[in-house]
Every structure is written in C-alpha cells, then in structure tokens.
C-alpha cells in the first residue's frame, strides 16, 4: 500500500512541476546548471504538492485526498494469500519532500519523502498460515503508519536525441511505527498481536507484489514523460533563484 502511494506521489510532486511549469503558475522549473538546483527542485516539489494532491482534471489527475485503490492480491511462498480491496488512504496532504538529488552525470534521481501519519482502511480476505499460525478471515483491515519515511531511486539512459529511457526503479521505506488490526480474523486478538510483534516478517508477504507493481508503474510513468520530453526540456535555460509565484 505505502509503496504504491510513494510511486504515484513522486510522479505528482517531482516530474510534473518541471514539465508543466509554463502552464500552471504554481509550478516551477529549475536551471540544471544552477549550483543550487537541488534546493530549487525541493522548493518546486513542495510548492506544487498541495495543488496536485487535490487533483486536477486538466492534467487527468484524480484527487488523492483521500487516495483510493480497488484491489491487490498478495502471497508468500504459497503459505498465505491476502486480497485487499476497496482501500482508502488518508494523510497524504501532510506529505513533505525532504530531499531531491538529480545526478545528471550518473543519470540517477533520488527522492526522499516524509509523512507524519497515514491512515488506511480496506476490506480483506486472508487464508493460510503466518509463522505457523492459522491466518484466515474476512473483514476490515485498519493500518496506521506514523513517521513514514520513504526513498525512491530511478536510473535512466539518454539517447543521442536527448530522450531518456528508465533502466531501473528502486525504493526503500520504514514501517517501524506501523500498527495493523484486522477485524474478523481467526483467533483475532492473538493473531493481531502476533502480526504487530513481527511486522517486518508480515510485510515480506507484500514485498514481491509491491516491488513489481511499483517498478512497473514508475517505469511506465517515466517512460511516458521521457518519450515526449527531452531531458533538457524539463529545465529552463536561466536559473530561478526564488519561487515563481508565492502562494
């Protein structure tokens, strides 16, 4: 769940500001030759954040306040399967981009984000075993994630015409302050306690699908952007030392 939020949020808060700055006065492009370009991109992303999360029909963006998803299916070594659907995620309006690094020479982009609190609620169906305990049930899943920090890394190549192709997408995140509760779970209180005492092991169930989905989604987003915009066109030719428009 959280990783897919990360993937979509980085697209909204980082790539769009540099492509669409000329059409929306709350967005700002930066000069790639500016020695303070990272600071410029950081300001640009955080300035655009509230507007983009609200959704924008002109850009084809739905509202992410709250963010909604339909269905994900997870499994772990054929021992357990979990279907999560009709999810609603609250708290994205408090997202803050804490650091951005775009290394032109190494063709690498690194983005770090912080969200003070995320609330998630969804329906679930589970069947199988978790840590040798029966893990089955159907009901509502609640998730609260405090002090969520995430990092995204994107590698790309540039052809002779200046267009880029994504070659790798990676991410990392923390969930030490995550709390999960599943209503309708077999032996509910004991199993919920077992999950929260072994969160890292529990989240390994979600890892393969989230990694594949995240890499695919981000790869497709960057591919679409880079196919129609050269790397140079994402930036201005003269530095902007301040915000284009104070909000």
C-alpha positions in Angstrom: 0.0 0.0 0.0 2.5 2.6 1.2 5.0 1.9 -1.7 2.3 2.4 -4.3 1.5 5.7 -2.6 5.2 6.6 -2.9 5.3 5.7 -6.6 2.3 7.9 -7.5 3.3 10.7 -5.2 6.8 11.1 -6.6 5.3 11.4 -10.1 2.9 14.1 -8.9 5.3 16.1 -6.8 8.5 15.8 -8.8 8.2 15.1 -12.5 5.1 17.2 -13.2 6.4 20.5 -11.8 9.2 20.6 -14.3 7.1 19.6 -17.3 4.1 21.8 -16.8 5.6 25.0 -15.2 4.8 27.1 -18.2 1.1 26.3 -18.0 0.5 26.5 -14.2 1.8 29.4 -12.2 2.1 27.3 -9.0 4.7 25.1 -10.7 8.4 26.0 -11.2 11.1 24.6 -13.4 14.8 24.9 -12.5 18.0 25.5 -14.2 20.1 22.3 -14.5 23.3 24.5 -14.4 22.3 26.2 -11.2 24.7 25.0 -8.4 21.6 25.1 -6.1 19.4 23.1 -8.4 18.6 20.5 -5.7 17.2 23.3 -3.4 15.2 24.7 -6.3 13.7 21.3 -7.2 12.9 20.7 -3.5 11.1 24.0 -3.2 9.3 23.4 -6.5 8.0 20.0 -5.5 6.8 21.1 -2.1 5.1 24.2 -3.6 3.2 22.1 -6.1 2.3 19.3 -3.7 -0.9 20.6 -2.2 -2.3 21.6 -5.6 -1.5 18.3 -7.2 -2.8 16.1 -4.4 -6.2 17.8 -4.7 -6.5 16.5 -8.2 -6.6 18.4 -11.5 -8.9 17.5 -14.4 -6.7 19.4 -16.9 -3.8 17.1 -16.0 -6.0 14.0 -15.8 -5.2 13.6 -12.1 -7.8 12.3 -9.6 -7.9 13.6 -6.1 -5.6 11.8 -3.7 -7.3 13.3 -0.7 -8.1 10.5 0.2 -6.3 8.1 -2.1 -8.4 5.1 -3.2 -7.4 1.8 -4.7 -9.5 -1.2 -5.9 -7.7 -4.4 -5.4 -4.3 -6.0 -4.6 -3.5 -9.7 -4.2 -0.5 -10.9 -2.1 1.1 -14.2 -1.2 4.2 -15.6 0.4 5.7 -18.9 -0.7 2.2 -20.4 -1.1 1.7 -20.3 2.7 -0.8 -17.5 2.7 -2.8 -15.3 0.4 -4.3 -11.9 1.2 -6.7 -10.0 -1.1 -7.0 -6.3 -0.1 -9.6 -4.2 -1.9 -11.7 -1.0 -1.7 -8.9 0.7 0.1 -9.0 4.3 1.3 -5.8 6.1 2.4 -5.8 9.3 4.4 -3.0 11.6 5.4 -1.2 12.4 2.1 -1.9 16.1 2.5 0.8 16.2 5.1 3.5 14.8 2.8 6.8 16.6 2.7 9.6 16.1 0.2 12.7 16.2 2.4 15.4 15.8 -0.2 15.9 15.6 -4.0 19.1 14.7 -5.8 19.3 14.5 -9.6 22.7 13.5 -10.8 23.0 14.3 -14.4 26.4 12.7 -14.9 25.3 9.4 -13.4 21.8 9.7 -14.7 20.3 9.0 -11.4 17.4 10.5 -9.4 16.9 10.2 -5.7 13.8 11.4 -3.8 13.2 11.2 -0.1 9.8 11.8 1.5 8.2 12.1 4.9 4.6 11.7 6.0 3.8 12.2 9.7 0.8 9.9 9.8 -1.1 7.7 7.3 -4.4 6.1 8.0 -5.6 3.2 5.8 -8.8 1.2 5.8 -9.8 -1.6 3.4 -11.6 -4.9 3.0 -9.5 -8.0 3.1 -9.8 -11.8 2.7 -7.0 -14.0 4.0 -6.3 -17.7 4.0 -3.2 -19.7 5.0 -0.6 -19.6 7.7 1.6 -16.9 9.2 4.6 -18.1 11.3 3.0 -21.5 11.7 -0.3 -19.9 13.0 -3.6 -20.2 11.1 -4.1 -16.9 9.3 -7.6 -16.7 7.8 -10.5 -14.3 7.9 -12.6 -11.8 6.1 -13.4 -8.2 7.2 -11.9 -4.8 7.5 -8.2 -4.0 7.8 -7.0 -0.9 9.6 -3.5 0.5 9.3 -1.8 3.4 11.0 1.7 4.4 10.0 3.5 7.1 12.0 6.6 9.0 10.8 6.6 7.3 7.4 9.9 7.8 5.5 10.5 6.6 2.0 13.2 6.8 -0.6 12.9 6.3 -4.4 15.8 5.8 -6.8 15.5 6.0 -10.6 18.2 5.2 -13.1 17.9 6.2 -16.8 19.8 6.3 -20.1 19.7 9.2 -22.6 19.9 8.6 -26.4 21.6 10.8 -29.0 18.4 12.9 -29.4 18.2 13.7 -25.7 15.3 11.4 -24.8 15.6 9.2 -21.8 14.7 5.6 -21.0 14.2 4.3 -17.5 16.5 1.4 -16.7 15.9 0.7 -13.1 13.5 1.8 -10.3 14.2 1.0 -6.6 12.7 2.1 -3.3 13.2 1.7 0.4 10.8 2.6 3.3 10.5 2.3 7.0 7.4 0.9 8.8 8.8 0.5 12.4 5.8 2.6 13.6 3.1 0.7 11.8 0.1 -0.7 13.6 -2.3 -3.1 11.9 -5.6 -4.5 13.1 -7.8 -7.0 11.1 -11.4 -7.4 12.1 -12.9 -10.9 11.5 -9.6 -12.6 11.8 -9.4 -16.2 13.1 -8.3 -16.1 16.8 -8.4 -12.4 16.3 -6.6 -10.8 19.3 -3.8 -13.4 19.4 -3.2 -13.3 15.7 -3.3 -9.5 15.5 -0.8 -9.4 18.4 1.5 -11.8 16.5 1.3 -9.6 13.4 2.3 -6.4 15.2 5.1 -8.1 17.1 6.5 -9.4 13.8 5.8 -6.6 11.3 8.8 -7.0 9.2 8.1 -10.7 8.6 4.4 -9.9 7.9 5.3 -7.2 5.4 7.5 -9.7 3.5 4.2 -11.1 2.3 3.5 -7.9 0.5 7.1 -7.2 -0.7 7.3 -9.1 -4.1 4.0 -7.7 -5.5 4.7 -4.1 -4.2 8.2 -4.1 -5.7 7.0 -5.4 -9.1 4.0 -3.1 -9.2 6.0 -0.1 -8.0 8.7 -0.6 -10.6 6.2 -1.2 -13.4 4.1 1.9 -12.5 7.0 4.2 -12.1 8.7 2.8 -15.2 5.6 3.5 -17.3 5.2 7.0 -15.9 8.8 8.0 -16.6 8.7 6.3 -20.0 5.7 8.3 -21.0 7.3 11.5 -19.8 10.6 10.9 -21.4 9.1 9.8 -24.7 7.6 13.3 -25.2 10.2 15.5 -23.4 13.9 15.6 -23.7 15.9 15.9 -20.5 16.9 19.5 -21.4 13.2 20.5 -22.0 12.4 19.7 -18.4 14.5 22.6 -17.3 14.8 26.3 -18.0 17.9 27.9 -19.6 18.2 30.6 -16.9 18.3 30.0 -13.2 15.3 30.8 -11.0 16.6 31.6 -7.5 13.2 32.1 -6.0 9.7 30.7 -6.2 7.9 31.6 -9.4 4.8 32.6 -7.5 4.4 32.9 -3.8 1.3 31.1 -2.5 
